[in-house]
Amino acid sequence: MEPLSEFLALPEGTELVGIVRLLAAALLGGLVGYEREITQKSAGLRTHMLVSMGAALFVIAGVQGHMGIAEVSRVYQGLIAGIGFLGAGAIVRRSNGTSVKGLTTAASIWIACAIGAAAGSGHLWLPLSAGVLAWIVLGPLQGLEERMKPNGADGDPREDEEA
């Protein structure tokens, strides 16, 4: 019975630190995803939370698995390359061939991954700052961008119409 009680024991030490980092990644990814959710974009709250948590989990597992800096660097490289495929899935080229949709969502998935990786590494002020800045860029800054457009202008057909 001793192994079961050890298995069910509350986390301590590095396990507790890992859980806090994972929760931070989830909350900060959710902050970015919240704006995408309320504007009804293809990738919303849950997607951004999962991307951020997944990135954090890979980094936490590497660090707690006593990987060296070179091995953890490869974890980051894999995250950076891999998240591009998910982001690419959010980008759609319109049938007219002159505009694309989904660039902002793809960028928000990318930043959610970076926030999660940074939270997983334990640098909590950096992902907190990035999360707040990303939220500002996606939310309040969008309103400023709309006010800057000339009245009646359709905008540049190359820009992200989904923003």
BAKEZA-886083 format. One record per residue (C-alpha): x negated, y, z; residue in one letter; residue number from 1. Coordinates in steps of 0.05 Angstrom, whole numbers, plus 32768, in hexadecimal, padded with zeros to 4 digits. Each point is the difference from the previous one (the first is absolute). Example, Ala and Ser with C-alpha at 12.3 -4.5 7.8 and 13.67 -1.06 7.14 Angstrom:
BEGIN
((7F0A 7FA6 809C) 'A' 1)
((7FE5 8045 7FF3) 'S' 2)
***
This chain:
BEGIN
((8000 8000 8000) 'M' 1)
((7FC5 802F 8008) 'E' 2)
((7FF5 800C 7FB5) 'P' 3)
((8049 8014 7FF7) 'L' 4)
((7FFE 8032 8039) 'S' 5)
((7FC1 801E 7FE2) 'E' 6)
((8022 8004 7FBC) 'F' 7)
((803C 8024 801D) 'L' 8)
((7FD8 802E 802E) 'A' 9)
((8004 804B 7FF4) 'L' 10)
((7FC9 801A 7FD3) 'P' 11)
((7FC5 8022 8021) 'E' 12)
((7FBF 8020 7FEB) 'G' 13)
((7FF4 7FFF 7FB5) 'T' 14)
((8043 7FE0 7FF2) 'E' 15)
((8025 8039 8022) 'L' 16)
((7FD5 8033 7FDA) 'V' 17)
((8011 7FDC 7FBF) 'G' 18)
((804A 8003 8010) 'I' 19)
((7FFD 804B 800E) 'V' 20)
((7FDB 800B 7FBE) 'R' 21)
((8034 7FD7 7FDB) 'L' 22)
((8039 8027 8020) 'L' 23)
((7FDE 8041 7FEF) 'A' 24)
((7FFA 7FE9 7FB8) 'A' 25)
((8049 7FEC 7FFE) 'A' 26)
((8018 8043 801C) 'L' 27)
((7FD3 802A 7FD3) 'L' 28)
((8012 7FD7 7FC3) 'G' 29)
((8049 800A 8014) 'G' 30)
((7FF6 804B 8004) 'L' 31)
((7FE9 8000 7FB7) 'V' 32)
((8036 7FCF 7FEB) 'G' 33)
((8038 8026 8023) 'Y' 34)
((7FFD 8038 7FCE) 'E' 35)
((8000 7FCE 7FC6) 'R' 36)
((803C 7FDD 8020) 'E' 37)
((802B 803E 800A) 'I' 38)
((7FF3 8016 7FB8) 'T' 39)
((8013 7FB9 7FE9) 'Q' 40)
((7FC0 7FEE 7FDD) 'K' 41)
((7FED 7FBA 7FEB) 'S' 42)
((7FCF 7FF6 803A) 'A' 43)
((801D 8017 8042) 'G' 44)
((7FF7 7FFA 804A) 'L' 45)
((7FF6 7FB5 8006) 'R' 46)
((7FD1 7FFB 7FC4) 'T' 47)
((7FD2 8037 801B) 'H' 48)
((8001 7FE2 8046) 'M' 49)
((7FEE 7FBB 7FE5) 'L' 50)
((7FC8 801B 7FD4) 'V' 51)
((7FE3 8027 803A) 'S' 52)
((8006 7FC6 8031) 'M' 53)
((7FE3 7FCF 7FCD) 'G' 54)
((7FC3 802D 7FF5) 'A' 55)
((7FF7 8008 804B) 'A' 56)
((8006 7FB6 800C) 'L' 57)
((7FCA 7FEF 7FCD) 'F' 58)
((7FD1 8032 801F) 'V' 59)
((8010 7FEB 8048) 'I' 60)
((7FF6 7FB7 7FEF) 'A' 61)
((7FBD 8010 7FE0) 'G' 62)
((7FE7 802B 803A) 'V' 63)
((8019 7FD0 8036) 'Q' 64)
((7FE5 7FC6 7FD9) 'G' 65)
((7FBC 801E 800B) 'H' 66)
((7FF3 800E 7FB7) 'M' 67)
((7FC4 802B 7FF0) 'G' 68)
((8006 8044 7FDE) 'I' 69)
((7FF3 7FE1 7FBC) 'A' 70)
((803A 7FCF 8008) 'E' 71)
((802F 8035 801A) 'V' 72)
((7FEC 802C 7FC5) 'S' 73)
((8017 7FC7 7FD3) 'R' 74)
((8043 7FFF 8024) 'V' 75)
((8008 804A 7FF0) 'Y' 76)
((7FED 7FF4 7FB8) 'Q' 77)
((8034 7FC9 7FFB) 'G' 78)
((8035 802D 801E) 'L' 79)
((7FEF 8039 7FD0) 'I' 80)
((8002 7FD3 7FC3) 'A' 81)
((803D 7FD9 8016) 'G' 82)
((802C 803B 8012) 'I' 83)
((7FF7 801A 7FB9) 'G' 84)
((8029 7FC6 7FE6) 'F' 85)
((8039 8011 802F) 'L' 86)
((7FFC 8049 7FEE) 'G' 87)
((7FFE 7FF0 7FB6) 'A' 88)
((8042 7FDB 8008) 'G' 89)
((8020 8040 8018) 'A' 90)
((7FEC 8027 7FC2) 'I' 91)
((802F 7FFD 7FC4) 'V' 92)
((7FF5 8020 7FBD) 'R' 93)
((803F 801C 7FE2) 'R' 94)
((8019 7FE6 7FBD) 'S' 95)
((7FF2 8044 7FDF) 'N' 96)
((7FB6 7FF5 800E) 'G' 97)
((7FF5 8047 8018) 'T' 98)
((800C 7FF9 804B) 'S' 99)
((7FF3 7FD1 8039) 'V' 100)
((8026 7FF4 8040) 'K' 101)
((7FE7 7FE5 8042) 'G' 102)
((7FBC 8021 8006) 'L' 103)
((8010 8020 8043) 'T' 104)
((801B 7FBE 801B) 'T' 105)
((7FC1 7FDC 7FE9) 'A' 106)
((7FD6 8035 8022) 'A' 107)
((8028 7FFA 8040) 'S' 108)
((7FF5 7FB4 8000) 'I' 109)
((7FB6 800D 7FF6) 'W' 110)
((7FFC 8031 803B) 'I' 111)
((8029 7FD0 802C) 'A' 112)
((7FCB 7FCB 7FF3) 'C' 113)
((7FC8 8030 8011) 'A' 114)
((8024 8016 803F) 'I' 115)
((8009 7FB7 8015) 'G' 116)
((7FB7 7FEF 7FF3) 'A' 117)
((7FE9 803D 8028) 'A' 118)
((802F 7FEE 8039) 'A' 119)
((7FE7 7FB9 7FFF) 'G' 120)
((7FB8 8017 8006) 'S' 121)
((8012 8026 803F) 'G' 122)
((7FF9 8047 7FE9) 'H' 123)
((8046 8016 8015) 'L' 124)
((7FF8 804B 7FF7) 'W' 125)
((7FED 7FF9 7FB7) 'L' 126)
((803E 7FD7 7FEB) 'P' 127)
((802C 802B 802C) 'L' 128)
((7FE8 803E 7FDC) 'S' 129)
((8007 7FDF 7FBD) 'A' 130)
((8046 7FE7 8010) 'G' 131)
((8018 8045 8014) 'V' 132)
((7FDF 8021 7FC4) 'L' 133)
((801F 7FCC 7FD1) 'A' 134)
((8044 800C 801F) 'W' 135)
((7FF7 804B 7FF4) 'I' 136)
((7FEB 7FF5 7FB8) 'V' 137)
((803B 7FD2 7FF2) 'L' 138)
((8034 8029 8026) 'G' 139)
((7FF9 804B 800D) 'P' 140)
((7FCE 800A 7FC8) 'L' 141)
((8030 7FE3 7FCD) 'Q' 142)
((8031 8038 8011) 'G' 143)
((7FCA 8034 7FF5) 'L' 144)
((7FEE 7FE0 7FBD) 'E' 145)
((8049 8004 7FEA) 'E' 146)
((8004 804A 8012) 'R' 147)
((7FC0 800E 7FD9) 'M' 148)
((801F 7FE6 7FBF) 'K' 149)
((801D 8036 7FD2) 'P' 150)
((804D 8001 7FFE) 'N' 151)
((801A 7FD1 7FCB) 'G' 152)
((7FBD 7FE0 7FF3) 'A' 153)
((8001 7FB5 7FF6) 'D' 154)
((7FB9 7FFA 8016) 'G' 155)
((7FC6 7FDD 7FE1) 'D' 156)
((8017 7FBE 7FE0) 'P' 157)
((7FBF 7FDF 8017) 'R' 158)
((800B 800D 804A) 'E' 159)
((8021 7FD1 8030) 'D' 160)
((804A 800B 7FFA) 'E' 161)
((800C 7FD2 803A) 'E' 162)
((7FD9 8029 8033) 'A' 163)
***
